[in-house]
Amino acid sequence: MPKFLFEASYTQDGVKGIQRAGGTSRRDAIATMVEGMGGKLEGFYFAFGETDVYAVADLPGTDVASAVALAINGSGGATVKMQVLITPAEVDAAAERSVQYRPPGA
């Protein structure tokens, strides 16, 4: 199952929700959402700075991960960016492939 990194930043309303219900409640809500989409939440961490939350989840595919990101972004409580994570073995397999490529200007 593909693995995804979600980076979320809370809006003012999102921060108020965290203050009201707490961080554990937010992690549990995200875990429930991910499991409901056929996935598993691997990690959920709060951070200081531009990004408030880093979450790693296994999800069935990019369509499901995109649906999750759309739901979060549409909620008004947070904005989220999503990255597909690639294992070292997948990088090894990619490195072994022969690719026909011509660089610009060549």
Secondary structure, 3 states (H helix, E strand, C coil): CCEEEEEEEECHHHHHHHHHHCHHHHHHHHHHHHHHCCCEEEEEEECCCCCCEEEEEECCCHHHHHHHHHHHHHHCCEEEEEEEECCHHHHHHHHHCCCCCCCCCC
